[in-house]
């Protein structure tokens, strides 16, 4: 298991501005990641070092954005003003995670502007609606990974959560801790406004020094 990507939500009207702002901060250009037809969302991605990437995602005016857990989570976060949504871990075998969570993974895909199709399975997204600190899990099919699209120049060094340990309800604490340790990523949680949960900020090492994005 390894940290695969982190997701930042913007409104449909603001996604271009958010992509430009974050791309400028980390010194890395985003690329058009295409539409998630099953979820009613679309994204832009920027590659990071260590085989990771950032996703900036928005909800579309599409029924799937209202009827799927990921679409609902993105819509809800956009309604709260946007910001960091979640952290996602990839695995070579999602079966044990399906069994632990108690439901099968669902398939996802998106098509890049050049026609390349990316395919994966994901599970644990439903929990974002009630436990925004928890990660979800993904298994990519063989082929292109978003971290391979573009030129990575930054890496994640620290993830800070609001109010409590994000893994205190996770069945995969050992695996997540090990994955973070391998990439020297610190995990913090700090007191924040009452009833505020989820990712507060992520710190990156860049060519111009440490940058924190909240």
C-alpha positions as CSV (number, residue, x, y, z in Angstrom):
1,X,0.0,0.0,0.0
2,X,1.2,3.5,-0.7
3,X,-0.2,7.1,-0.7
4,X,-1.5,7.5,-4.2
5,X,-3.0,11.0,-4.4
6,X,-4.7,13.8,-2.5
7,X,-7.9,15.5,-3.7
8,X,-8.8,19.2,-3.5
9,X,-12.3,20.3,-4.3
10,X,-13.2,23.5,-6.2
11,X,-16.5,24.7,-7.6
12,X,-17.1,24.3,-11.4
13,X,-16.7,28.1,-11.8
14,X,-13.5,28.3,-9.8
15,X,-11.6,25.2,-10.8
16,X,-9.4,26.9,-13.4
17,X,-8.4,29.6,-10.8
18,X,-7.6,26.9,-8.2
19,X,-5.6,24.8,-10.7
20,X,-3.5,27.9,-11.6
21,X,-3.0,28.9,-8.0
22,X,-1.9,25.4,-6.7
23,X,0.2,24.8,-9.8
24,X,2.0,28.0,-9.3
25,X,2.6,27.3,-5.6
26,X,4.2,23.9,-6.2
27,X,5.9,24.8,-9.5
28,X,4.1,22.1,-11.4
29,X,1.7,22.4,-14.3
30,X,-1.7,20.6,-14.1
31,X,-3.1,18.7,-17.0
32,X,-6.7,18.0,-17.9
33,X,-7.6,14.7,-16.4
34,X,-11.0,14.4,-18.1
35,X,-14.5,13.5,-16.8
36,X,-15.5,10.7,-14.4
37,X,-18.7,9.7,-16.1
38,X,-19.8,7.3,-13.3
39,X,-19.4,10.0,-10.6
40,X,-20.5,13.2,-12.3
41,X,-17.1,14.9,-11.7
42,X,-14.1,16.1,-13.6
43,X,-10.5,16.7,-12.6
44,X,-7.2,18.2,-13.3
45,X,-4.0,16.5,-12.1
46,X,-0.5,17.5,-11.3
47,X,2.3,14.8,-10.8
48,X,4.3,14.7,-7.7
49,X,7.5,12.9,-6.8
50,X,7.3,9.4,-5.3
51,X,4.7,8.3,-7.8
52,X,2.0,10.5,-6.3
53,X,-0.2,13.3,-7.6
54,X,-2.7,16.0,-6.7
55,X,-6.2,16.0,-8.1
56,X,-8.3,19.2,-8.3
57,X,-11.9,18.0,-8.8
58,X,-15.3,19.6,-9.3
59,X,-18.8,18.3,-9.6
60,X,-20.7,18.6,-12.8
61,X,-24.4,19.3,-13.5
62,X,-25.0,15.6,-13.8
63,X,-27.3,13.1,-12.0
64,X,-24.3,11.0,-11.0
65,X,-23.0,13.8,-8.9
66,X,-26.1,13.5,-6.8
67,X,-26.4,9.7,-6.8
68,X,-22.9,8.4,-6.1
69,X,-20.8,8.7,-2.9
70,X,-17.9,10.4,-4.6
71,X,-20.1,12.8,-6.5
72,X,-22.0,13.5,-3.3
73,X,-18.8,14.1,-1.3
74,X,-17.4,16.5,-3.9
75,X,-20.7,18.4,-4.1
76,X,-20.9,18.6,-0.3
77,X,-17.3,19.9,0.0
78,X,-17.9,22.5,-2.8
79,X,-21.0,23.7,-1.0
80,X,-18.8,24.3,2.1
81,X,-16.4,26.4,0.1
82,X,-14.1,23.8,-1.3
83,X,-10.6,22.7,-0.1
84,X,-8.9,19.4,0.7
85,X,-11.3,16.5,0.4
86,X,-9.4,13.3,1.1
87,X,-6.2,11.2,0.8
88,X,-6.2,8.0,-1.3
89,X,-4.0,4.9,-0.9
90,X,-3.3,2.5,-3.8
91,X,-2.8,-1.2,-3.5
92,X,-2.0,-4.1,-5.8
93,X,-4.8,-6.2,-4.3
94,X,-8.0,-4.5,-3.2
95,X,-9.7,-7.8,-2.2
96,X,-8.7,-7.8,1.5
97,X,-9.8,-4.2,1.8
98,X,-13.2,-5.0,0.2
99,X,-13.6,-7.8,2.8
100,X,-12.7,-5.6,5.7
101,X,-15.0,-2.8,4.6
102,X,-17.8,-5.2,3.8
103,X,-18.7,-4.3,0.2
104,X,-17.2,-4.7,-3.2
105,X,-15.1,-2.1,-4.9
106,X,-16.7,-0.2,-7.8
107,X,-15.0,0.4,-11.1
108,X,-14.0,3.9,-12.4
109,X,-12.5,5.3,-15.5
110,X,-11.8,8.5,-17.3
111,X,-10.5,9.4,-20.7
112,X,-7.7,11.9,-21.1
113,X,-7.9,14.5,-24.0
114,X,-5.4,12.4,-26.0
115,X,-7.8,9.4,-25.8
116,X,-5.9,7.4,-23.2
117,X,-8.3,5.7,-20.8
118,X,-7.4,5.2,-17.1
119,X,-9.2,2.5,-15.2
120,X,-9.3,1.6,-11.6
121,X,-11.3,0.1,-8.7
122,X,-12.1,2.0,-5.5
123,X,-13.7,1.3,-2.2
124,X,-14.2,3.3,1.0
125,X,-15.6,6.4,-0.6
126,X,-19.0,6.2,1.1
127,X,-17.3,6.8,4.5
128,X,-16.2,10.3,3.4
129,X,-19.7,11.5,3.8
130,X,-19.6,10.8,7.6
131,X,-15.9,10.3,8.4
132,X,-14.0,12.8,6.3
133,X,-10.7,12.0,8.0
134,X,-10.6,8.5,6.6
135,X,-8.8,7.6,3.4
136,X,-10.3,5.5,0.6
137,X,-8.5,2.9,-1.4
138,X,-7.8,2.3,-5.1
139,X,-6.4,-0.4,-7.3
140,X,-5.2,0.8,-10.7
141,X,-5.4,-1.4,-13.8
142,X,-2.1,-1.8,-15.7
143,X,-1.3,1.2,-17.8
144,X,-0.6,4.9,-17.4
145,X,-0.7,6.4,-13.9
146,X,-1.5,10.1,-13.4
147,X,1.9,10.7,-11.7
148,X,3.4,9.8,-15.1
149,X,1.6,12.7,-16.9
150,X,3.7,15.8,-16.7
151,X,6.9,16.7,-14.9
152,X,6.9,16.3,-11.1
153,X,8.9,18.8,-9.1
154,X,7.3,18.7,-5.6
155,X,6.7,16.1,-2.9
156,X,4.3,15.8,0.0
157,X,6.1,16.1,3.4
158,X,3.3,16.6,5.9
159,X,-0.5,16.2,6.1
160,X,-2.4,18.0,8.9
161,X,-5.9,17.1,10.1
162,X,-8.4,18.9,12.3
163,X,-9.1,17.9,15.8
164,X,-8.3,14.2,16.1
165,X,-6.2,11.3,14.8
166,X,-7.5,10.5,11.3
167,X,-6.7,6.9,11.7
168,X,-8.3,6.2,15.0
169,X,-11.3,4.5,13.3
170,X,-9.3,2.9,10.4
171,X,-8.8,-0.8,10.1
172,X,-5.7,-0.1,8.1
173,X,-3.6,2.0,10.5
174,X,-0.6,-0.2,10.3
175,X,-0.5,-0.3,6.5
176,X,-1.1,3.5,6.2
177,X,1.5,4.4,8.8
178,X,4.0,2.2,7.0
179,X,3.2,3.8,3.6
180,X,3.7,7.3,5.0
181,X,6.9,6.3,6.7
182,X,8.4,5.0,3.5
183,X,8.0,8.4,1.8
184,X,8.9,10.4,5.0
185,X,5.4,12.0,5.2
186,X,4.5,13.3,8.7
187,X,0.9,13.0,9.9
188,X,-0.3,15.7,12.3
189,X,-3.6,16.7,13.8
190,X,-4.4,20.0,15.6
191,X,-7.2,21.7,17.4
192,X,-9.5,23.6,15.1
193,X,-13.0,25.0,15.1
194,X,-15.6,22.7,16.7
195,X,-17.1,20.1,14.4
196,X,-14.3,20.7,11.8
197,X,-12.8,17.5,10.5
198,X,-10.7,16.3,7.6
199,X,-7.5,17.7,6.0
200,X,-6.6,21.2,7.1
201,X,-3.4,21.6,5.1
202,X,-0.7,19.7,3.2
203,X,2.9,20.7,3.2
204,X,5.1,20.2,0.1
205,X,8.8,20.3,-0.6
206,X,9.3,22.3,-3.8
207,X,12.2,23.9,-5.8
208,X,11.6,27.1,-3.9
209,X,11.3,25.6,-0.4
210,X,8.5,24.3,1.8
211,X,5.0,25.4,0.7
212,X,1.8,24.8,2.8
213,X,-1.5,24.7,1.0
214,X,-4.7,24.9,3.1
